Amino acid sequence: MPLKLWIPALCALTVSFTGATDRSIADDDPHAGHGHTKPLHLTHPLVTESPLPENEARIAFSYAALPEDEGDEFTLTASVEFAPWDWFSIEVSLPLTHLDPTGAPSQTHLGNAAIGLKFATFALEDLGLLLAAGVEVGLPTGDEERGIGNDHVIELEPWLGVGLKRGRFEWIARIGAGFPLNTNGDPEADAELHWSTSILFHVIDDTIAVLVELDGLHVFGGEEDGYDGIAVTPCVRFAPFHTPDFTFGIGVRLPVGNDRDADVQVIFTVYIHY
């Protein structure tokens, strides 16, 4: 299926799922009112960024098998999000990557750090709908010689997001475009379109949720002009202490199609609300 058909097809599927229940937003919502004066709450997926501003710290560990037996990649990412108001938050994310390439020395270095601003409106919360927009700035804290991130390009990515809640079902989607602000003559892409979406179902209120995520990338310009990458990630989230203040999730990101960044990626994330 062409890339441009994935998003509307998934949206239609989601609407059919979420329309199957007519419960109110607060019914069966294990997170209603958690950390917010607003009743609408959305569970943070593993790959897709939530449109909800919240006070949350996340520690994510991922392992990726690189394509064509090129080696292995391990990344530990620490993120902190602070929401002084229900409608606004600021987030800082810092990844540390270890590369173990086949037939070459291993390398460890910081990847590209990111600072994000998120704005949301609760005007449609009675419909279970949250709309959001924001901007993310990618910082050149990597090291291109080591093959980890970059050390000179600053990237600006404005994005739009939406969240929909119907009883135990949640749908989240986000689309953004990244633009390099300084390339120094390098053959960088003119722009990269990123999109992701998540469907979640609360199996046991405060304890278990299952979700499926799709994310994709399209490159405009540069050496990889026209590149399309799509991945599907089945996930499970657990709350071992039956509280949303401390949860963790595990998922397996599986690239689909012919263009693949990795054969498989295992993601484990710990979520801490404060």
C-alpha positions as CSV (number, residue, x, y, z in Angstrom):
1,M,0.0,0.0,0.0
2,P,1.5,3.4,-0.9
3,L,2.6,5.6,2.0
4,K,-0.1,8.2,1.5
5,L,-2.8,5.6,1.9
6,W,-1.6,4.2,5.3
7,I,-2.7,7.2,7.4
8,P,-6.3,7.6,6.2
9,A,-6.8,3.8,6.2
10,L,-5.6,3.6,9.8
11,C,-7.7,6.5,10.9
12,A,-10.8,4.9,9.4
13,L,-10.0,1.6,11.2
14,T,-9.5,3.5,14.4
15,V,-12.8,5.4,14.2
16,S,-14.6,2.1,13.6
17,F,-13.0,0.6,16.7
18,T,-13.6,3.6,19.0
19,G,-17.1,4.0,17.8
20,A,-18.0,0.6,19.1
21,T,-18.4,2.0,22.6
22,D,-20.5,4.9,23.8
23,R,-19.1,5.1,27.4
24,S,-18.3,8.5,28.7
25,I,-14.7,9.7,28.7
26,A,-14.4,9.2,32.5
27,D,-15.8,5.6,32.5
28,D,-13.1,3.0,32.8
29,D,-10.4,5.6,32.6
30,P,-7.7,4.6,35.0
31,H,-5.9,7.9,34.6
32,A,-8.8,10.4,34.8
33,G,-7.6,13.6,36.4
34,H,-4.1,12.2,37.0
35,G,-1.8,15.1,37.4
36,H,-4.3,17.5,35.7
37,T,-7.3,19.5,36.5
38,K,-8.7,18.3,33.2
39,P,-10.5,14.9,33.2
40,L,-9.1,13.9,29.8
41,H,-5.9,11.8,30.0
42,L,-4.0,9.9,27.3
43,T,-1.6,7.1,27.9
44,H,1.9,7.7,26.5
45,P,2.8,5.2,23.7
46,L,6.4,3.9,23.2
47,V,7.1,5.3,19.7
48,T,4.4,8.0,19.1
49,E,4.8,11.2,21.1
50,S,1.7,12.0,23.2
51,P,-0.1,15.3,22.5
52,L,-0.9,15.7,26.2
53,P,1.3,18.0,28.2
54,E,2.3,16.3,31.4
55,N,4.8,16.0,34.2
56,E,6.6,12.8,33.3
57,A,10.1,11.3,33.2
58,R,10.9,8.5,30.8
59,I,13.9,6.2,30.5
60,A,13.9,4.2,27.2
61,F,16.3,1.4,26.3
62,S,16.4,0.1,22.7
63,Y,18.3,-2.6,20.9
64,A,18.5,-2.7,17.1
65,A,20.0,-5.2,14.8
66,L,21.4,-3.2,11.9
67,P,20.6,-4.4,8.3
68,E,22.8,-6.6,6.2
69,D,24.6,-7.9,9.3
70,E,26.3,-4.5,9.9
71,G,26.2,-5.0,13.7
72,D,24.2,-4.0,16.7
73,E,23.1,-0.7,18.2
74,F,22.1,0.0,21.8
75,T,20.6,3.3,22.8
76,L,19.6,4.6,26.3
77,T,17.4,7.8,26.2
78,A,16.5,9.9,29.2
79,S,13.6,12.3,28.7
80,V,12.0,14.8,31.2
81,E,8.8,16.7,30.5
82,F,7.5,19.5,32.7
83,A,4.0,21.0,32.4
84,P,3.6,24.2,34.4
85,W,0.1,24.4,33.0
86,D,-2.3,21.8,31.6
87,W,-2.0,23.3,28.1
88,F,1.8,23.6,27.8
89,S,4.9,21.6,28.5
90,I,8.6,21.6,27.7
91,E,10.6,18.4,27.2
92,V,14.3,17.6,27.0
93,S,15.6,14.4,25.6
94,L,19.1,13.1,25.6
95,P,20.2,9.8,24.0
96,L,23.4,7.8,24.6
97,T,24.2,5.3,21.8
98,H,26.6,2.4,21.7
99,L,27.5,1.0,18.2
100,D,29.0,-2.5,17.8
101,P,29.7,-2.7,14.1
102,T,30.8,-5.9,12.4
103,G,34.5,-6.0,11.8
104,A,35.2,-2.6,13.4
105,P,35.8,-1.1,16.9
106,S,32.7,-0.3,18.9
107,Q,31.8,3.3,19.5
108,T,29.9,5.1,22.3
109,H,28.7,8.7,22.1
110,L,25.8,11.0,22.8
111,G,23.2,11.1,20.0
112,N,21.3,14.2,19.0
113,A,19.7,15.9,22.0
114,A,16.2,17.5,21.5
115,I,14.2,20.2,23.2
116,G,10.5,20.3,22.5
117,L,7.6,22.7,23.2
118,K,4.0,21.3,23.3
119,F,0.7,23.3,23.3
120,A,-2.7,21.6,23.7
121,T,-6.3,22.7,23.8
122,F,-9.0,21.0,25.9
123,A,-11.8,22.8,24.1
124,L,-13.2,19.5,22.7
125,E,-12.5,17.3,25.7
126,D,-16.3,16.6,26.1
127,L,-15.9,14.8,22.8
128,G,-12.9,12.9,24.0
129,L,-10.7,14.9,21.6
130,L,-7.4,16.6,22.3
131,L,-5.7,18.8,19.7
132,A,-2.0,19.8,20.0
133,A,0.8,21.5,18.2
134,G,4.4,22.0,19.0
135,V,8.0,22.4,17.8
136,E,11.1,20.3,18.4
137,V,14.7,21.4,18.0
138,G,17.3,18.8,17.4
139,L,20.7,19.7,18.7
140,P,24.0,18.6,17.1
141,T,25.4,16.7,20.1
142,G,26.4,13.6,18.1
143,D,29.5,12.6,16.3
144,E,29.4,11.8,12.6
145,E,32.8,10.3,12.6
146,R,31.6,7.7,15.0
147,G,28.4,7.2,13.0
148,I,26.2,8.5,15.9
149,G,24.0,11.5,15.1
150,N,25.6,14.7,13.8
151,D,27.9,17.4,15.2
152,H,26.9,20.5,13.2
153,V,23.3,20.4,11.9
154,I,20.5,22.0,13.9
155,E,17.0,20.7,12.9
156,L,13.7,22.4,13.5
157,E,10.5,20.2,13.4
158,P,7.1,21.8,13.8
159,W,4.3,19.2,14.3
160,L,0.6,18.7,14.8
161,G,-1.0,16.1,17.1
162,V,-4.4,14.7,18.0
163,G,-5.6,12.3,20.7
164,L,-9.0,10.6,20.9
165,K,-10.4,8.7,23.8
166,R,-13.5,6.4,23.9
167,G,-13.8,4.4,27.1
168,R,-10.9,1.9,27.1
169,F,-9.8,2.9,23.6
170,E,-7.2,5.6,22.9
171,W,-6.0,6.8,19.5
172,I,-3.0,9.2,19.1
173,A,-1.5,10.5,15.9
174,R,1.2,13.0,15.1
175,I,2.7,14.4,11.9
176,G,5.7,16.7,11.6
177,A,8.3,18.0,9.1
178,G,12.0,18.4,10.0
179,F,14.1,21.1,8.4
180,P,17.9,21.5,8.7
181,L,18.8,25.1,9.7
182,N,22.5,24.8,8.7
183,T,24.0,22.2,6.5
184,N,27.5,23.8,5.8
185,G,27.2,22.6,2.2
186,D,26.6,18.9,3.2
187,P,24.1,16.9,1.0
188,E,21.5,16.9,3.8
189,A,17.8,16.4,3.1
190,D,15.8,19.5,2.4
191,A,13.0,18.1,4.7
192,E,11.9,14.9,6.3
193,L,8.2,14.1,6.9
194,H,7.7,12.1,10.1
195,W,4.3,10.6,11.0
196,S,3.2,8.1,13.7
197,T,0.0,6.8,15.2
198,S,-1.0,4.5,18.0
199,I,-4.1,2.5,19.0
200,L,-4.3,1.5,22.6
201,F,-6.8,-0.6,24.6
202,H,-6.9,-0.8,28.5
203,V,-7.2,-4.5,29.2
204,I,-7.2,-4.2,33.0
205,D,-7.7,-0.7,34.2
206,D,-4.6,0.4,36.1
207,T,-2.5,-2.7,35.2
208,I,-2.3,-3.7,31.6
209,A,-2.8,-2.0,28.2
210,V,-2.0,-3.3,24.7
211,L,-1.3,-1.1,21.8
212,V,-0.1,-1.1,18.2
213,E,1.9,1.7,16.6
214,L,2.8,2.7,13.1
215,D,5.4,5.2,12.2
216,G,6.9,6.4,8.9
217,L,9.5,8.7,7.3
218,H,9.7,10.3,3.9
219,V,12.8,12.2,2.7
220,F,12.7,15.2,0.4
221,G,16.0,16.1,-1.3
222,G,19.5,15.1,-0.5
223,E,21.2,11.8,-1.1
224,E,18.2,9.8,0.1
225,D,15.5,11.8,-1.8
226,G,12.3,9.8,-2.1
227,Y,13.2,7.3,0.7
228,D,10.2,5.9,2.5
229,G,10.4,3.9,5.7
230,I,7.5,2.4,7.6
231,A,7.5,0.3,10.8
232,V,4.8,-1.4,13.0
233,T,5.3,-1.8,16.7
234,P,3.1,-4.1,18.9
235,C,3.5,-3.1,22.6
236,V,2.3,-3.9,26.1
237,R,2.3,-1.5,29.0
238,F,2.2,-2.7,32.6
239,A,1.6,-0.9,36.0
240,P,3.1,-3.3,38.5
241,F,1.9,-1.3,41.5
242,H,-1.6,-0.7,40.0
243,T,-0.9,3.1,39.7
244,P,-0.3,5.2,36.7
245,D,2.5,7.0,38.6
246,F,5.0,4.2,37.7
247,T,4.5,2.1,34.5
248,F,6.7,0.4,32.0
249,G,6.2,-0.8,28.4
250,I,7.9,-3.1,26.0
251,G,7.5,-3.3,22.3
252,V,9.1,-4.8,19.1
253,R,9.5,-2.4,16.2
254,L,9.4,-4.2,12.9
255,P,10.2,-2.3,9.7
256,V,8.0,-3.3,6.7
257,G,8.6,-2.9,3.0
258,N,11.9,-3.0,1.1
259,D,13.6,0.1,2.8
260,R,14.6,-0.9,6.3
261,D,16.7,1.0,8.8
262,A,17.0,-2.1,11.0
263,D,16.0,-5.8,10.9
264,V,14.3,-5.5,14.3
265,Q,14.3,-3.1,17.3
266,V,13.3,-4.0,20.9
267,I,12.2,-1.1,23.0
268,F,11.8,-1.0,26.8
269,T,10.5,2.2,28.5
270,V,9.9,3.2,32.1
271,Y,7.4,6.0,32.8
272,I,7.4,8.0,36.0
273,H,4.8,10.7,36.7
274,Y,5.5,13.3,39.2
